[in-house]
Amino acid sequence: MAAVGDNVRVRTFARAGCTEVFASATAPWDTPAGTVIARLERVAERHSAKLVSRGLHVSRGQPLELNLTLGTVPDLVAYLWAVAGVKVTSLAERDDIVANSFSDGHAYYLHANLSPTDKAKPRADQARELFERMDALLRSCGMSFHNVVRTWFHLRHILEWYDDFNAVRNAFYAEQQLDRQNLPASTAVGTLPPGDAALSAGLLALKPVKPDSPVQVAAVPSPQQGPAQDYGSAFSRAIEITAPDHRRLLISGTASIDERGATLHPRRFHPQMAKTFGVVGWLLESRGMGWADVLHGVAYIRRAEDIPALEKFMRPRGIPPIHVVPVAATVCRDDLLFELEIEAGVVT
């Protein structure tokens, strides 16, 4: 079910014993953030759903490289994921909730948002500490990085140190002995992490309820784009979760690149957007899904003045705007202006 109103977009995903609620809201920059988040919390309350994760992207105050045109587009974007019909358990550190978990009867799901504790360290050292914090949290919940299916990384001034970040991630994953063919889906973009941190991270991990559970996790390749590992980025193009009552597809942040990893249509927004939607559409189709099955998506757009073009592009192609939230953010290359991540699901 989908609904739009009061600048709030809501998508629900109902299956046996569990209903997931995905909601997003946009507002002008001078709207108090608490007001926007409260709108989403009211949506969760109406569905008797408990919070799993929420986030806030603030365009105003982003690095100057974003070239924002303030006042012409929404500058606050908030989003929420909540579940109804199941118990949600929160994990706190120093009185701050850093993770929420729940079980749908087939698997345990853990969603966490973390930042490094020592923000005075060099950026690469902060990244290493963050991975270690993620690992410690997972192990405290009886999991490891082998259970992680999705990650998000928000890097301050990403263009200055993305290669350094990748080196840290590659080394850490090698230490964890992660299978190159089943790395988590991921997004890494330039936004403003909390406080003065060089970066922050989110993760989604999954662990079957029983050892013989039929829940399966598998990487999904993209023949239109080669493996990201071939050019130094440790993530899978997409991850599919297959459970007895549903299938879920987690598509990584996807941009306009070719099979060898080279940028297509450098610094040309509209061709990059068209290429990206084409690649993502193929990934959906390859798993028997379509745009109507999208639960939540984020379009990362470097120049805020390009944001209105997103809905104009989607409308004639029958892609419901409710499914994709626009966010002003720097993509990981100087010549890339657009990136898209998608989560989709179908009941089986």
N, C-alpha and C positions, 0 to 999 in steps of 0.2 A: 504494500500500500504506500502511496506517495501523497504528499500534501504540500501546498505552498501558501504562505500568508504572513503578513507582518514582517517581511524580510526574513522569514524562517522557513527552511525547507526540511521536510521530514520524510524518511523512508523507513519502512518496517520490514523485517524479515522473520516471518513466523514459521516455526516448525514444531515438531512434537515436544511439548513441555517447555518451550523456550521461545520468546519473541525478542529479537534484537531491534533496537531503535537507533537509527542514524539521523542526526539533526545538525543543521548548520544555520548560522545567522550572520548577516552583514549589517554594517552600520557606518555612518560618517565618523571621521577620526575623533571628533569632539564628544562622541557618546561615551559615557563611563563604561569601562569594560565590564563592570559588575552588572550593569543593566542588560548588556547583550547576553552574558552568560546566564542571567536569571531567566531570560526568555527560553533558553534551551532547557534549563532545569525544570521549568513548568511543563515543557513537552514530556520530559521523562516522568514527571509526576502524573500527568494525564494517562500515561501508559502503565503506571505502577511499576516503572522500571528503575533499576539501581545503576548508578554510574559505574562504568568500566574505565573510560578515559574521556578527557576533554582537553581542548587546546585553544589557544588564541594567537592569531597572527596579527601583528600591528604594522601596517605599512608606514605610517607616519613615524619618522625617526629611523627608518632603514638607512643603510649606507648610501652615500650620494651616488654611487655607481648605479643605483636602481633608476635614477632619472625620473622620479615620481612627479606626476601632475596632481597635486593634492586637491581634493574637493570635487574632482570630476568622477571619481569612482569610490565605492565603499573602501574605507581604509582600515576597518576592523572586520576580521573574519573569525568567528568562533565556531567550534564544532564539538560534537558530543557523541559518544557511543555508550548505550545503556542496554541492560537486559532485564526482561521480566520473566517471572515464573521460576527463577532459580536464585540461589543464595549467592551474594557477592561478598567476598572477604577482602578487606583492605590491609595493606602492609605499610607501616609507618617507620620513618627514620627521623629522629630528632623532632617528633611531633608533626612532621610533614608526611602526608600520604604519598608514597612513591610508586605504589603498584596496587592493582586490584585483580582478583582472580575469581573464576567461577567454573562450574562444571555443567555441561549439558547432558550428562549421563553417559556420553561416549568418550569425552576427553576433558582434561583440565586446561583452561586457558589462563594465561598470565599476561597482563599488559602493564608495562612499567615506563616511567619517564624519569630520567636521571641526568644530573649534571656533575662535573668534577667538583671535589670539595676544595681543592687548592687552586684557586683561580689566578695565583701569582706565578705559577709554573709556566714554562714555555708551552706553546700550543701543542706540540707533539706529545709532551709529557702529560698534559691535561687529557689528551685523547687516550693515551695508554691507561691512565688512572680510571677514566670512564669505562673502558672495556673491562678493567678489573672489578669495578663496582658492579657492572652488569653481571659478570660471572659470579661474584659473591652472592648477589641477590638470587640468581637462578639456583645456585647450590643450596641456599637456605630454604628453597621451596622444593627440593628434591629433583631439580632439573639441572641441565647444563646447556652450553651453547648448541649442542646437538638437537635440542628441543626448539630452538629459535627458528621461526618461519618467516619473520618479517622484522626489519629494523628501519628506523628513521634517524638521520643525523642532520642537525641544524648547525652549520658552521658560520661563525662570524668572519667576514672577509674571506669567503671560501676561495676566491680566485688567487689569493696570496699563498695558500698552503694546502690545497686539495691533494697534491702529490704526496706531501708529508703525511697527511691523514691516511691516504691509501696505503702508504708504507707501514704505518702502525697497524692498521686493520689487517693487512696481509700477514704480517708477522704474528699477530695475536691468533688469527684463525689457524695458521700453520701449527702453532703451539697446541691449539685445541684439537688438532688432527681432524678438522672438518673436511668432509668429502667435497672435492672440487665440483662434483656434479650435483650436489644438493646444498649449496650455500643458501642462506636466507635471501628472500626478495628484499630490496632495499631502496631507499631514497636518500640522497645527500644533496642538500641545497643550502644556499646562503640566506639565512635569516638572522634575526637577533635572538640568541639564547638568553635565558634569564640572567639578570645581574650582569657581571663582567666576565662571565665564562667565555672561553674560546669556542665552546660547542656544547650541545646537549644531545641527548639520545632518547629514542623510544624503542621499545621492543615488544613483540608479540611472540609468546612461546606456547607450545602445545605438548601435552603429555597424555597418551591414552589412559583411560581409567583402569583398564586391565591389560596385562601383558599380551594376551591373545586377542586384543581388540581389533576389529576390522578397519579402524581408522588408519588411513594411509596418507603420507606426505610425499610429494614428488615434484621435482623441478620441471618446468615447461619451457622448452627452447623456443626461440624465435628465428625461423629461417631467414627473415628479413634483416636480422641483426645478429652478428656472431656473439659468442660468449663474452661477457664483460671481463672475465678473467684474462682473456687474450691480450687486453691492453691495460692490465694492472688494477682493475677494480673487482673486489671480491664480493660478488652478489650474483644471484640467478635472475634471469629476465622475468620469471614468474614462478610462483609456487601454487600447486593445487592441493587442496585438502579434501579427501574423500571420506565421508562418514556414512553410516547406515541411512541417515535421513536427509542428507544434503551434500552438495559439493560447493567448494569455495575456491575462488581464484584470486590470488594476490599478485597484482602486476606491479613490478618495480617502477620507479621513476624512469620514464621513457622519453627520449629526446630524438631529434632528427639526425641520426647517424647511420652510416652504411654498414655492410657486413664486416668490414675491416676496422670499424671503429672511427672512421673519419666523419667529420661534420658535413652534413648535406645542407645546402642553401645557407651558407654563413651569413649571420646578421640579417636574415630576411624572415620576418615574423610569420607572415601568412603561409609561405611554402613550408616552413618548419612545422607549423601547427597542423597543416594538412598531412604531412608525412607522419607525424607522431600519431595522429588519430588513426591513420591507416594501419600502422604497426599494431597499435593497441586493439583496434577492431579485429585484425586477423587473429591475435592471441585469444580474444574472446571467442571468435568463431571456431578456432581450433579445438576448443573444449566444449563445444555445443552450447555456447552462450551468446548473448547479444547485449546491446546497450540497455535494453529494458531490464536486464538482470543486474545492472550495476547498483551496488548498495551505497557506495561512497567513492568519490574521486576528488583529487585536488589537481588543479592546473596551476603550475608555478610559472609566472609570467614576469620577465625581467623588467619591462617597461610598463608602468601602471596604465599609461594611455592606451595600451593594446588590450586591456582587459575587456572593454565592451565588445571587441571583435570576437571574443570566445562564444558568447551566446548567438551572435549573428551567424557564426560558422555552424553551430550545432543545430539550430532550428530547422533549416531546410533539409538536413540529413536525418531528421527524426530522432535526434539524440536529446532526451529530456534534460533541460538545464538544471533540474532539481538534483541530478546525479553528480555534477562536477562543480566544485567550489573554486573560484579564482583567488589566487594569492599572489601578491607581489613578492618576488624572491629572485635572487641571483642563481642561475643555473651554473653547473660546475665548469663550464668553459666560457671564455670571453665572447666567442662567436655564436653561442646558443642563447636563444631568447625564450624558449618554451619547453616545458617538461610536464608530463602527465603521469599520474599514478592512479590506479583503479583497484577497487575491491568489488568483486561480483559474487553472486551466489544463486544457486537453484535448489529447490526442494526435490528430493528424489523419492 
